[in-house]
Amino acid sequence: ENCRRKKNKPHDNIVKLTAFIPSELYHEKKNNMQWLVCLGLSFIKSILSLIFHVLQVFHDSITTFFTNQRQRHPKTPKNKKKVVVIGGSFAGLSAIHKLNHYSDELEVTLVDCRDWFEYIPGILRAFVDASYASNIVRKRSTTTTTESFVQGIAKQIERNNIIVSPTIGYNGNIHGSRRRTKAKENGSDGNEPETITLPYDYLVVATGSKHKHPTITPSIGSTTAENYKDRLRAFENEEQRIRSAKSIIILGGGPVGVELAAEISCHFPSKAVTIIQRSDRLLPSFPNETGIYVEQWFRQRNVCVLLNTTLSSHNERQCITTSGDVYTADVVYVCFGMKPNSDFMVANMNKTTAATNDDTSNNSDNDITQKNSIVDPNGFILVKDTFEIKENCTEEKNIDGTVTSANSIFVVGDVASHSSNEMKQAYYAEAHGHVVAKNILAMARASSSTTNKNNFFLESYPEIFTHDKSNEMPLVYTVSLGRYDGSLGFNGFVLNGPIASLLKWIIEYTKVMQMEGKAVGEYIWWIGDTVTLWMSRNILPPPSSTYQTKN
């Protein structure tokens, strides 16, 4: 009842000094120390961004010099194996960047319906400040290096070929690719879109997942999922939507709901924000210290937090609980639930080996369709520890650890269902890409060998990182509470406050550099990942898997 009475009450104790300081500093800061902390963090961020930029410019200059020297003595091209990666977010780009180090052995092609990449954990700030999107959204041309890029939607998987429907014109610059057009039939006007056939020796499916709210993760095929400018315009629309609203309801108290509510509360403190959460605390997947700190942070800012509240229905303006309570607002954001982008796999994918062995199959020679054989009940694609499709793999391990006869199709990232049952996070998705890149390289080299063509060693996840000590990847997370507050966790250690927000900014800034293929970002994250895994194995081991599986 107290929450309901306060829902539309303005925050009278907030003083906005817009004439004297940047807008991001004046929200809910009430004493001199907090002001100094915010200004200090802003100064540190500016200095660090300058240092990162100078280092990158220096590295580019050195690299350009040595590249020019190498071009005078070009290598003889090899018969390269073809790798096609579907999806260019964390998992896909992680695999691509590692495979590109072996461009003399592998020919890599990225297929993605988007001409942009974004740092997904940072997009919620762009909901309240659309200009921030320029910091985390990049055109695809700046995130690729040596691989080819086809902007389109994967439609069908055949044996050694993938059929792609291009969303923009395709110039046919990929070796072995060819166009397909559908002929007129049954009265058709013959205007069916043409498709592209891309050959592959190894296929990596990294299509990720989609959120219920289209701006958080646009669905495949939507205009905001294809065009860079439309993606930025979507953030502008969300900012205007929030600005014009007086009351906002956030459904879900996980990381997405918490960060969105915090951004709204900081940028627009006069708006009535309500969070409705089904469990007994916020952020149930993370340690208690984080959930308690976040809940106290919201209550200090008069954000209404309703726990142990289950919904029976909801729409864009209201939600109804199972107890019959009705909550209305100008805007309702659904911040729970995700669905894997696996529909095209379910519709068009079959057991590769089964198709070769089943002579009585009614399928065509090339079509390898068998529905519902490769996904779990939630639609995530089942994979082995090597990230090969689980039901599609016929490998046999030899006594010496080598593998005979394995599958050429891998699935990584959010769309994959791995036995670790870990949370869907960028950190884990990138680790998946690392494993798959090593396995593809091993398979490619073995197939090119004259003596060990059928024997090779495939890395398993997470043993490749944990070294069999716990078989659990570290629990690493950061939760933003506006620009200058947050919570950071590493296994059992939790750090709350401004330092956590600074560390998240460093993570975001350098991660964008890494995904662009910039060397400074790659070096920083090579060091960061190495130190993180070493600490997890030797100093601060992962907590019980309860945190990773509870939600």
C-alpha positions in Angstrom: 0.0 0.0 0.0 2.9 2.3 0.8 4.3 1.7 -2.7 1.0 2.4 -4.3 0.5 5.7 -2.5 4.0 6.8 -3.5 3.8 5.7 -7.0 2.8 9.0 -8.5 4.4 11.2 -5.9 7.3 13.4 -7.3 10.7 13.4 -5.7 10.5 16.9 -4.1 13.9 16.6 -2.4 15.8 16.4 -5.7 17.6 19.7 -6.7 18.7 19.9 -10.3 21.6 22.2 -10.9 21.6 21.9 -14.7 23.2 25.3 -15.2 26.4 24.3 -13.4 27.2 20.6 -14.1 26.6 17.9 -16.8 23.2 16.3 -16.6 24.6 12.9 -15.7 26.1 14.3 -12.4 23.2 16.1 -10.8 20.8 13.2 -10.4 20.2 12.1 -6.8 23.6 13.3 -5.5 23.0 14.9 -2.1 26.3 15.7 -0.5 29.7 17.1 -1.4 31.5 13.8 -1.1 29.2 12.1 -3.6 29.7 15.0 -6.0 33.5 14.7 -5.7 33.3 10.9 -6.3 31.3 11.5 -9.5 33.6 14.2 -10.8 36.6 12.0 -9.9 35.2 9.0 -11.8 34.5 11.2 -14.8 38.1 12.5 -14.8 39.5 9.0 -14.5 37.4 7.7 -17.4 38.6 10.6 -19.6 42.2 9.9 -18.8 41.9 6.2 -19.3 40.1 6.6 -22.7 42.9 8.9 -23.8 45.5 6.4 -22.8 43.7 3.5 -24.6 43.4 5.7 -27.7 47.1 6.7 -27.7 48.2 3.1 -27.3 46.0 2.0 -30.2 47.4 4.7 -32.5 50.9 3.7 -31.6 50.2 0.0 -32.2 48.5 0.8 -35.6 51.6 2.7 -36.7 53.9 -0.1 -35.9 51.6 -2.7 -37.4 51.3 -0.8 -40.6 55.1 -0.6 -41.0 55.6 -4.4 -40.5 52.6 -5.2 -42.7 54.2 -3.3 -45.6 57.4 -5.2 -45.1 55.6 -8.6 -45.2 53.7 -7.7 -48.3 57.0 -7.5 -50.2 57.4 -11.3 -49.6 53.9 -12.7 -49.9 53.3 -16.3 -48.9 52.1 -18.9 -51.4 48.3 -19.4 -50.8 47.2 -22.8 -49.5 44.1 -24.8 -50.1 42.1 -23.2 -47.3 39.3 -24.7 -45.4 36.1 -22.7 -45.4 34.5 -21.7 -42.1 31.1 -20.0 -42.0 30.0 -18.2 -38.8 26.3 -17.4 -38.4 26.0 -14.5 -35.9 28.4 -11.7 -35.1 28.0 -11.0 -31.5 30.2 -12.1 -28.6 30.5 -15.8 -29.3 30.7 -15.5 -33.1 33.2 -12.6 -33.0 35.3 -14.4 -30.4 35.6 -17.4 -32.7 36.3 -15.2 -35.7 39.0 -13.2 -34.1 40.9 -16.3 -33.1 40.4 -18.0 -36.5 41.7 -14.9 -38.3 45.1 -15.5 -36.8 45.3 -18.5 -39.2 44.1 -16.8 -42.3 46.7 -18.7 -44.4 44.9 -21.9 -43.5 41.3 -20.9 -43.1 38.8 -18.8 -45.1 36.3 -17.3 -42.7 32.9 -15.8 -43.6 30.6 -14.1 -41.3 26.8 -14.2 -41.9 24.7 -11.7 -39.9 21.5 -9.9 -40.7 22.9 -6.8 -38.9 25.4 -4.3 -40.3 26.3 -3.4 -36.7 27.7 -4.8 -33.5 26.9 -3.6 -30.0 28.0 -4.1 -26.5 24.7 -5.6 -25.3 25.3 -5.2 -21.5 25.6 -1.5 -21.9 22.5 -0.7 -24.1 20.1 0.1 -21.3 21.8 3.4 -20.7 21.0 4.3 -24.3 17.3 4.0 -23.4 17.5 7.1 -21.3 20.4 8.8 -23.2 20.3 7.9 -26.9 23.5 9.7 -27.6 25.3 7.1 -25.5 24.6 4.5 -28.2 27.5 5.9 -30.2 29.8 4.5 -27.5 28.7 0.9 -27.7 27.2 0.4 -31.2 29.6 0.0 -34.1 29.2 -0.5 -37.8 30.0 -4.0 -38.9 32.8 -2.8 -41.2 34.8 -1.7 -38.2 34.4 -5.0 -36.3 35.8 -7.3 -39.1 39.4 -7.8 -40.1 40.3 -10.5 -42.6 37.0 -12.4 -42.8 34.3 -11.9 -45.5 31.0 -10.6 -44.5 27.5 -11.4 -45.9 24.6 -9.4 -44.5 21.7 -11.7 -44.6 19.6 -14.3 -42.9 20.4 -18.0 -42.8 17.5 -20.0 -44.2 18.6 -23.5 -44.7 21.5 -25.8 -43.9 22.6 -28.4 -46.4 25.4 -30.8 -46.3 28.5 -28.6 -46.8 26.4 -25.6 -47.9 24.3 -22.9 -46.2 21.5 -21.0 -47.9 21.4 -17.3 -47.1 18.8 -14.7 -48.0 20.7 -11.5 -48.3 19.3 -8.3 -46.8 21.4 -6.1 -49.0 23.1 -6.5 -52.4 25.8 -9.2 -52.5 28.8 -8.8 -54.8 29.7 -12.5 -54.9 33.2 -12.0 -53.6 33.4 -15.3 -51.6 35.2 -18.1 -53.3 32.7 -21.0 -54.2 29.6 -19.0 -53.4 26.7 -19.0 -56.0 23.3 -17.4 -56.4 20.0 -19.2 -56.5 16.7 -17.8 -57.9 13.3 -19.5 -57.6 11.6 -20.2 -60.8 7.9 -19.4 -61.5 5.6 -22.1 -60.3 1.9 -22.4 -59.4 1.1 -19.0 -60.7 3.9 -17.2 -58.8 5.1 -13.9 -60.2 8.7 -15.0 -60.0 9.6 -12.2 -57.6 10.8 -14.5 -54.8 14.1 -13.1 -53.3 17.2 -14.7 -54.5 19.4 -16.6 -52.1 23.2 -17.2 -51.8 24.7 -20.6 -51.4 27.8 -20.5 -49.2 30.0 -23.6 -49.1 31.6 -24.6 -45.8 33.9 -27.2 -44.3 33.0 -26.1 -40.7 29.9 -24.2 -39.6 29.6 -22.2 -36.4 26.1 -21.2 -35.3 26.2 -18.2 -32.9 22.7 -16.7 -33.4 22.2 -15.8 -29.7 18.8 -15.2 -28.2 16.1 -12.6 -28.4 14.4 -10.6 -25.6 10.7 -10.0 -25.3 11.3 -6.2 -25.7 12.3 -5.6 -29.4 14.8 -2.7 -28.6 16.8 -4.7 -26.1 17.5 -7.5 -28.6 15.8 -6.9 -32.0 14.4 -10.0 -33.6 16.1 -11.4 -36.7 14.6 -9.9 -39.8 13.3 -6.6 -38.2 14.5 -3.3 -39.7 16.1 -2.4 -36.4 18.1 -5.6 -36.6 19.5 -4.8 -40.0 20.3 -1.2 -40.3 22.8 0.8 -38.2 21.0 4.1 -38.5 17.6 2.5 -37.6 19.2 0.8 -34.6 20.3 4.3 -33.3 16.8 5.6 -34.1 15.3 2.9 -32.0 17.2 4.2 -28.9 16.0 7.7 -29.7 12.4 6.5 -29.7 12.9 4.7 -26.4 14.3 7.8 -24.8 11.4 9.9 -26.0 9.0 7.3 -24.8 10.5 7.4 -21.3 10.7 11.1 -21.2 7.0 11.5 -22.0 6.0 9.0 -19.4 5.1 9.9 -15.8 5.0 6.3 -14.4 6.9 3.2 -15.5 6.6 -0.4 -14.5 9.5 -2.8 -14.8 8.5 -6.5 -14.9 11.4 -8.6 -13.7 14.1 -8.0 -11.1 17.0 -9.7 -12.9 20.0 -7.8 -14.3 18.0 -6.3 -17.2 15.2 -5.0 -15.1 17.5 -3.7 -12.4 19.8 -1.8 -14.7 16.9 -0.3 -16.7 15.1 0.8 -13.5 18.4 2.3 -12.2 19.0 4.3 -15.4 15.5 5.7 -15.4 15.7 6.5 -11.7 19.0 8.3 -12.1 18.2 10.3 -15.3 14.6 11.0 -14.5 14.2 11.0 -10.7 10.8 12.6 -10.8 9.3 9.6 -12.6 7.4 6.9 -10.6 9.2 3.6 -11.1 7.9 0.3 -9.9 9.8 -3.0 -10.1 7.7 -6.2 -9.9 9.7 -9.3 -9.1 8.4 -12.9 -8.7 11.1 -14.1 -6.2 11.8 -12.9 -2.7 14.7 -10.6 -3.7 16.2 -8.8 -6.6 18.9 -10.5 -8.7 18.3 -14.0 -7.4 21.0 -15.4 -9.6 23.7 -13.4 -7.9 25.0 -13.5 -4.3 22.9 -12.0 -1.5 25.2 -9.1 -0.9 24.5 -7.8 -4.4 20.7 -8.2 -4.1 20.5 -6.5 -0.7 22.7 -3.6 -1.8 20.6 -3.1 -5.0 17.3 -3.2 -3.1 18.5 -0.7 -0.6 19.7 1.6 -3.4 16.3 1.6 -5.0 14.4 2.2 -1.8 16.6 5.2 -0.9 15.5 6.7 -4.2 11.8 5.9 -3.6 11.7 3.3 -6.3 8.8 0.9 -5.5 10.0 -2.7 -5.3 7.3 -5.4 -5.1 8.8 -8.8 -4.3 7.0 -12.2 -4.2 4.6 -10.9 -6.8 3.5 -13.3 -9.6 1.8 -12.0 -12.7 -1.2 -13.5 -14.4 -1.2 -11.1 -17.4 0.4 -7.9 -18.7 0.3 -5.6 -21.6 1.9 -2.2 -22.6 0.0 -0.2 -20.0 -0.9 -2.5 -17.1 -0.2 -5.8 -15.4 -2.4 -8.0 -13.2 -1.1 -10.2 -10.4 -2.4 -13.6 -9.5 -3.8 -12.1 -6.3 -6.0 -9.8 -8.5 -4.0 -6.5 -8.0 -3.9 -4.3 -11.0 -1.0 -1.9 -11.7 -1.1 0.7 -14.4 1.6 2.9 -15.9 2.3 5.0 -19.0 5.0 2.5 -20.0 5.5 -1.2 -19.1 8.8 -2.9 -19.8 9.0 -6.7 -19.8 12.5 -7.6 -18.6 12.3 -11.3 -18.1 12.4 -14.3 -20.4 14.5 -14.9 -23.5 14.0 -17.1 -26.5 16.9 -18.7 -28.5 17.3 -17.8 -32.1 17.1 -21.5 -33.1 14.0 -21.5 -35.3 15.8 -21.9 -38.5 17.8 -24.8 -37.1 14.7 -26.6 -35.8 13.0 -26.1 -39.2 16.0 -26.9 -41.4 18.6 -28.9 -39.5 18.9 -32.7 -39.3 21.5 -35.2 -38.0 24.2 -34.9 -40.6 25.4 -38.4 -40.0 21.9 -39.8 -39.9 21.1 -38.4 -43.2 24.1 -40.1 -44.7 23.2 -43.5 -43.2 19.4 -43.5 -43.6 18.8 -44.7 -47.1 15.1 -44.8 -46.5 14.8 -41.2 -45.7 12.1 -39.2 -47.5 14.3 -36.1 -47.5 16.2 -35.0 -50.6 19.8 -35.8 -51.0 20.9 -32.3 -49.9 18.2 -31.3 -47.4 19.1 -32.6 -43.9 15.8 -31.8 -42.2 14.6 -33.5 -39.1 12.7 -31.4 -36.6 12.9 -31.3 -32.9 16.0 -33.7 -32.7 18.6 -31.1 -31.7 16.9 -28.8 -29.1 16.0 -29.0 -25.5 12.4 -28.2 -24.3 13.1 -24.5 -24.3 14.4 -24.4 -27.8 18.1 -24.2 -27.0 20.4 -26.4 -29.2 21.9 -29.3 -27.4 25.7 -29.5 -27.6 28.5 -31.7 -26.4 31.4 -30.4 -24.4 33.2 -29.7 -27.7 30.2 -27.6 -28.8 29.4 -30.0 -31.6 25.6 -30.6 -32.0 24.9 -33.3 -29.4 22.6 -35.4 -31.4 24.6 -34.8 -34.6 28.0 -36.1 -33.4 29.5 -39.5 -34.1 33.0 -39.0 -32.6 34.8 -41.8 -30.9 37.7 -41.0 -28.5 40.8 -43.1 -28.8 42.9 -44.2 -25.9 45.5 -41.5 -26.5 42.8 -38.8 -26.3 42.5 -38.2 -30.1 39.1 -38.2 -31.8 38.0 -40.1 -34.8 35.2 -38.8 -37.0 33.5 -35.8 -35.6 30.8 -33.3 -36.7 31.6 -30.2 -38.6 28.8 -28.1 -37.2 29.3 -26.2 -33.9 26.8 -24.2 -31.8 28.0 -21.6 -29.3 26.8 -18.7 -27.1 23.2 -18.1 -25.9 21.6 -20.4 -28.4 23.6 -23.4 -27.1 22.4 -25.7 -24.3 25.5 -27.0 -22.5 25.6 -29.4 -19.6 27.1 -26.8 -17.4 23.7 -25.1 -17.2 25.5 -21.7 -16.8 23.9 -18.3 -17.1 23.7 -16.7 -20.5 26.5 -14.1 -20.3 28.9 -12.6 -22.7 31.8 -13.9 -20.7 30.8 -17.5 -21.2 29.8 -16.9 -24.8 33.3 -15.6 -25.7 34.8 -18.7 -23.9 32.6 -20.9 -26.2 34.0 -19.1 -29.3 37.6 -19.7 -28.0 37.0 -23.4 -27.7 35.3 -23.8 -31.1 38.1 -21.9 -32.8 40.7 -24.3 -31.4 38.7 -27.3 -32.3 38.1 -26.1 -35.9 41.8 -25.5 -36.3 42.6 -29.0 -35.0 40.1 -30.6 -37.4 41.3 -28.5 -40.4 44.9 -29.4 -39.8 44.2 -33.1 -39.3 42.1 -33.2 -42.6 45.1 -31.6 -44.4 47.5 -34.1 -43.0 48.6 -37.2 -45.0 49.3 -39.3 -42.0 46.7 -38.4 -39.2 43.8 -37.3 -41.3 41.2 -38.9 -39.0 42.8 -38.5 -35.6 42.8 -35.2 -33.7 42.3 -33.9 -30.2 39.2 -31.7 -29.5 39.1 -29.4 -26.4 36.3 -29.8 -24.0 34.5 -27.0 -22.1 35.0 -26.0 -19.3 38.0 -28.3 -18.7 40.1 -26.3 -21.1 39.8 -23.3 -18.7 39.4 -25.0 -15.3 42.1 -27.6 -15.8 39.8 -30.2 -14.2 40.1 -28.5 -10.7 36.4 -27.7 -10.3 34.9 -27.9 -13.7 33.1 -24.7 -13.0 33.8 -21.4 -14.8 34.2 -18.4 -12.6 31.1 -16.4 -11.7 31.8 -12.9 -13.0 29.3 -10.1 -13.3 28.8 -6.4 -13.0 25.5 -4.6 -12.4 25.2 -0.9 -13.1 23.2 1.4 -10.9 23.4 4.5 -13.1 26.7 5.9 -14.2 28.4 6.2 -10.7 27.2 3.2 -8.7 27.0 -0.5 -9.1 27.9 -4.0 -7.9 30.7 -6.3 -9.1 31.1 -9.9 -8.3 33.8 -12.5 -8.8 33.0 -15.9 -7.4 32.3 -15.3 -3.7 33.7 -11.7 -3.7 31.3 -8.8 -4.0 32.3 -5.1 -4.4 29.5 -2.5 -4.2 29.8 1.2 -4.9 31.4 3.7 -7.2 34.6 1.5 -7.8 32.3 -1.2 -9.3 30.9 1.3 -11.8 34.4 2.4 -12.8 35.5 -1.2 -13.4 32.3 -1.8 -15.5 33.1 1.2 -17.6 36.7 -0.1 -18.2 35.2 -3.5 -19.1 32.8 -1.9 -21.6 35.3 0.5 -23.2 38.0 -2.2 -23.7 35.5 -4.9 -24.7 34.2 -2.7 -27.5 37.8 -2.2 -28.6 38.4 -5.9 -28.6 35.3 -6.8 -30.6 36.3 -4.2 -33.1 39.5 -6.2 -33.5 41.7 -3.5 -32.0 45.0 -4.8 -30.6 44.9 -2.8 -27.3 41.5 -4.3 -26.5 42.7 -7.8 -27.4 45.9 -7.4 -25.3 43.9 -6.1 -22.3 41.4 -8.9 -22.4 44.0 -11.6 -23.0 45.6 -10.4 -19.7 42.3 -10.0 -18.0 41.0 -13.5 -18.9 44.3 -15.1 -18.0 44.4 -13.5 -14.6 40.7 -14.2 -14.0 41.0 -17.9 -14.7 44.2 -18.3 -12.7 42.6 -16.6 -9.7 39.5 -18.8 -10.0 41.7 -21.9 -10.1 44.1 -21.0 -7.4 42.9 -18.2 -5.1 39.2 -17.6 -5.1 37.4 -20.7 -6.5 33.8 -20.6 -7.8 31.0 -20.8 -5.2 28.5 -23.5 -5.3 26.8 -23.8 -8.7 23.6 -22.8 -6.9 24.1 -19.2 -8.1 24.5 -20.2 -11.7 21.5 -22.5 -11.9 19.0 -21.0 -9.5 17.4 -18.7 -12.0 
